[in-house]
Amino acid sequence: MATIKIKQTKSRIGAPKDQKRTLDALGLTKMHRVVEHEDTPAIMGLIRKVKHLVTVVE
């Protein structure tokens, strides 16, 4: 299955608790970290929830 790289580009400070938990679920704990996940609908839903804090790296 295809993989997708996700990078946290904005700070989690001031974000609601559920968005902070979403970043934790994606494995993003610090700024400018890049994690790699399989491209599944569940992961895409998590990305959509915090799309203003992350970018998808090609």
C-alpha positions as CSV (number, residue, x, y, z in Angstrom):
1,M,0.0,0.0,0.0
2,A,1.1,3.6,-0.7
3,T,2.7,5.6,2.1
4,I,2.2,9.3,2.9
5,K,4.6,11.6,4.7
6,I,3.1,14.2,7.1
7,K,5.0,17.2,8.6
8,Q,3.8,19.4,11.4
9,T,4.2,23.0,10.3
10,K,2.4,24.9,13.0
11,S,2.4,24.8,16.7
12,R,0.0,22.8,18.8
13,I,-0.1,25.6,21.4
14,G,-3.6,27.0,21.7
15,A,-5.2,24.1,19.8
16,P,-8.2,22.3,21.3
17,K,-7.5,19.1,23.2
18,D,-9.0,16.9,20.6
19,Q,-6.7,18.3,17.9
20,K,-3.7,17.8,20.2
21,R,-4.8,14.1,20.7
22,T,-5.1,13.8,16.9
23,L,-1.5,15.0,16.4
24,D,-0.4,12.5,19.1
25,A,-2.2,9.7,17.2
26,L,-0.4,10.7,14.1
27,G,2.9,10.6,15.9
28,L,3.6,14.3,15.7
29,T,5.0,15.6,18.9
30,K,7.3,18.5,17.8
31,M,7.4,21.1,15.1
32,H,8.9,20.2,11.7
33,R,8.9,16.5,12.5
34,V,8.0,14.2,9.6
35,V,6.2,10.9,10.1
36,E,5.3,8.2,7.5
37,H,1.9,6.4,7.5
38,E,0.1,4.2,5.0
39,D,-2.5,6.1,2.9
40,T,-5.7,4.8,4.5
41,P,-9.1,6.5,4.9
42,A,-8.5,6.6,8.7
43,I,-5.2,8.4,8.4
44,M,-6.7,10.8,5.8
45,G,-9.5,11.6,8.3
46,L,-6.9,12.4,11.0
47,I,-5.0,14.7,8.6
48,R,-8.3,16.4,7.6
49,K,-9.0,17.2,11.2
50,V,-5.7,19.0,11.7
51,K,-5.1,20.2,8.1
52,H,-4.3,23.7,9.4
53,L,-1.4,22.4,11.5
54,V,0.2,19.9,9.1
55,T,1.3,19.5,5.5
56,V,1.6,16.4,3.3
57,V,5.2,16.0,2.0
58,E,5.6,14.3,-1.3
